[in-house]
Amino acid sequence: MTTDLTTEILKQIRDGITELREDFNQRLDQTNERLDQTNERLDQTNSRLGRVEQGLNDLGKFMRQIALDQARHERFHAHHVEHLEEDVTDLKARVQRLEQRAVG
C-alpha cells in the first residue's frame, strides 16, 4: 500500500513536471515568435532609417551645391554691378559736360 501511494505521488510529480515543461515550451515558443516579429520590425525600421539617412545626405550635398552656386552668382553679379555703376557714373559726367556746353 505504501508502495502504491509512493508510486502515485511520483506519477503526479512526473505529470506535474511534464505539464510545467510543456507550458514552459509553449511560452518559450510564443516569446521566440514575438522576438522574431520584433526583429523583423527592427529590420524594416533600420531599412527605412537607412533610406532616410541617405536622403538626408543627398539633400545636404544638394544644399551645399546650391550654396556654392549662389555664392558664385553673387560674386559674378557684384563684379558686373561695379562695372555698371562705373559706366553710369561716366555717363552722368558726360551728360553734365554736354549740358554745360549746350548752356554755355
C-alpha positions, 0 to 999 in steps of 0.5 A: 500500500505504501508502495502504491501511494509512493508510486502515485505521488511520483506519477503526479510529480512526473505529470506535474513536471511534464505539464510545467515543461510543456507550458514552459515550451509553449511560452518559450515558443510564443516569446521566440515568435514575438522576438522574431516579429520584433526583429523583423520590425527592427529590420524594416525600421533600420531599412527605412532609417537607412533610406532616410539617412541617405536622403538626408545626405543627398539633400545636404550635398544638394544644399551645399551645391546650391550654396556654392552656386549662389555664392558664385552668382553673387560674386559674378553679379557684384563684379558686373554691378561695379562695372555698371555703376562705373559706366553710369557714373561716366555717363552722368559726367558726360551728360553734365559736360554736354549740358554745360556746353549746350548752356554755355 
